[in-house]
Amino acid sequence: MSKRDIILAEIKQIPDSALEEVLDFVHFLKIKTVKKTLETTIASESSLKKDWLKPEEDQAWQDL
């Protein structure tokens, strides 16, 4: 049984009154994942930016 299957089985046993809290937590986890990806992208951009702004880079990409 996969972790996803185990989680779904557990959720099926949760009372309806707690489902809103479970949904909030799932949304939190999704946002956390997107935020982490975005932070990594921004960090990469700032470290690579100095190379992108070199005249050699402009020449290398001018024919595309």
CNS distance restraints for C-alpha pairs under 8 A (distance, minus, plus):
assign (resid   1 and name CA) (resid   5 and name CA) 6.09 0.50 0.50
assign (resid   1 and name CA) (resid   6 and name CA) 6.70 0.50 0.50
assign (resid   2 and name CA) (resid   6 and name CA) 6.31 0.50 0.50
assign (resid   3 and name CA) (resid   7 and name CA) 6.09 0.50 0.50
assign (resid   4 and name CA) (resid   8 and name CA) 6.14 0.50 0.50
assign (resid   5 and name CA) (resid   9 and name CA) 6.11 0.50 0.50
assign (resid   6 and name CA) (resid  10 and name CA) 6.19 0.50 0.50
assign (resid   7 and name CA) (resid  11 and name CA) 6.13 0.50 0.50
assign (resid   8 and name CA) (resid  12 and name CA) 6.26 0.50 0.50
assign (resid   9 and name CA) (resid  13 and name CA) 6.80 0.50 0.50
assign (resid  10 and name CA) (resid  14 and name CA) 6.76 0.50 0.50
assign (resid  14 and name CA) (resid  18 and name CA) 6.56 0.50 0.50
assign (resid  14 and name CA) (resid  19 and name CA) 6.97 0.50 0.50
assign (resid  15 and name CA) (resid  19 and name CA) 6.89 0.50 0.50
assign (resid  16 and name CA) (resid  20 and name CA) 7.95 0.50 0.50
assign (resid  18 and name CA) (resid  22 and name CA) 6.53 0.50 0.50
assign (resid  19 and name CA) (resid  23 and name CA) 6.10 0.50 0.50
assign (resid  20 and name CA) (resid  24 and name CA) 6.19 0.50 0.50
assign (resid  21 and name CA) (resid  25 and name CA) 6.27 0.50 0.50
assign (resid  22 and name CA) (resid  26 and name CA) 6.27 0.50 0.50
assign (resid  23 and name CA) (resid  27 and name CA) 6.22 0.50 0.50
assign (resid  24 and name CA) (resid  28 and name CA) 6.17 0.50 0.50
assign (resid  25 and name CA) (resid  29 and name CA) 6.26 0.50 0.50
assign (resid  26 and name CA) (resid  30 and name CA) 6.32 0.50 0.50
assign (resid  27 and name CA) (resid  31 and name CA) 6.19 0.50 0.50
assign (resid  28 and name CA) (resid  32 and name CA) 6.05 0.50 0.50
assign (resid  29 and name CA) (resid  33 and name CA) 6.26 0.50 0.50
assign (resid  30 and name CA) (resid  34 and name CA) 6.36 0.50 0.50
assign (resid  31 and name CA) (resid  35 and name CA) 5.97 0.50 0.50
assign (resid  32 and name CA) (resid  36 and name CA) 6.15 0.50 0.50
assign (resid  33 and name CA) (resid  37 and name CA) 6.31 0.50 0.50
assign (resid  34 and name CA) (resid  38 and name CA) 6.13 0.50 0.50
assign (resid  35 and name CA) (resid  39 and name CA) 6.09 0.50 0.50
assign (resid  36 and name CA) (resid  40 and name CA) 6.26 0.50 0.50
assign (resid  37 and name CA) (resid  41 and name CA) 6.23 0.50 0.50
assign (resid  38 and name CA) (resid  42 and name CA) 6.18 0.50 0.50
assign (resid  39 and name CA) (resid  43 and name CA) 6.11 0.50 0.50
assign (resid  40 and name CA) (resid  44 and name CA) 6.11 0.50 0.50
assign (resid  41 and name CA) (resid  45 and name CA) 6.16 0.50 0.50
assign (resid  42 and name CA) (resid  46 and name CA) 6.29 0.50 0.50
assign (resid  43 and name CA) (resid  47 and name CA) 6.36 0.50 0.50
assign (resid  44 and name CA) (resid  48 and name CA) 6.05 0.50 0.50
assign (resid  45 and name CA) (resid  49 and name CA) 5.68 0.50 0.50
assign (resid  46 and name CA) (resid  50 and name CA) 7.59 0.50 0.50
assign (resid  48 and name CA) (resid  52 and name CA) 6.39 0.50 0.50
assign (resid  49 and name CA) (resid  53 and name CA) 6.26 0.50 0.50
assign (resid  50 and name CA) (resid  54 and name CA) 6.99 0.50 0.50
assign (resid  51 and name CA) (resid  57 and name CA) 7.35 0.50 0.50
assign (resid  52 and name CA) (resid  57 and name CA) 5.95 0.50 0.50
assign (resid  52 and name CA) (resid  58 and name CA) 7.86 0.50 0.50
assign (resid  53 and name CA) (resid  57 and name CA) 6.92 0.50 0.50
assign (resid  53 and name CA) (resid  58 and name CA) 7.62 0.50 0.50
assign (resid  54 and name CA) (resid  58 and name CA) 6.87 0.50 0.50
assign (resid  55 and name CA) (resid  59 and name CA) 6.36 0.50 0.50
assign (resid  56 and name CA) (resid  60 and name CA) 6.15 0.50 0.50
assign (resid  57 and name CA) (resid  61 and name CA) 6.28 0.50 0.50
assign (resid  58 and name CA) (resid  62 and name CA) 5.87 0.50 0.50
